[in-house]
């Protein structure tokens, strides 16, 4: 069972969309993992403590995990007291380590 949790699900696909007059457009679709594997969670915690500023998108892109999952993880770390919210905004949250 732990082998299933250790794997990261990342599927990459390219879609071709047809436009007017014979033009086409390619879109890259990346489906990321919906949960944080146990082994990677410790790596994320160590990486967060080394950074000066932390955003959910930076961590999500680096570890190929969904942004919504990383937001939940960052809120958990904020409640634990590892990080704190710096200049809260409605759309963009920046955390700093304590």
URVENVEN-V412447 format. One record per backbone hydrogen bond with DSSP energy under -0.5 kcal/mol. CO is the residue of the C=O (numbers start at 1). NH is the residue of the N-H. If there is no record, write none. Layout:
# URVENVEN-V412447
co=[CO,CO]
nh=[NH,NH]
This chain:
# URVENVEN-V412447
co=[1,2,3,8,11,13,15,15,17,19,20,23,25,27,27,29,30,31,33,35,37,38,39,40,41,42,43,44,45,46,47,48,54,55,56,57,58,59,60,60,64,66,67,68,69,70,71,72,73,74,75,76,77,77,77,82,84,85,86,94,95,96]
nh=[5,6,7,10,31,29,17,27,25,22,23,19,17,15,29,13,32,11,66,37,41,42,43,44,45,46,47,48,49,50,51,51,95,59,60,61,62,63,64,65,33,70,71,72,73,74,75,76,77,78,79,80,81,82,83,98,96,87,94,86,54,84]
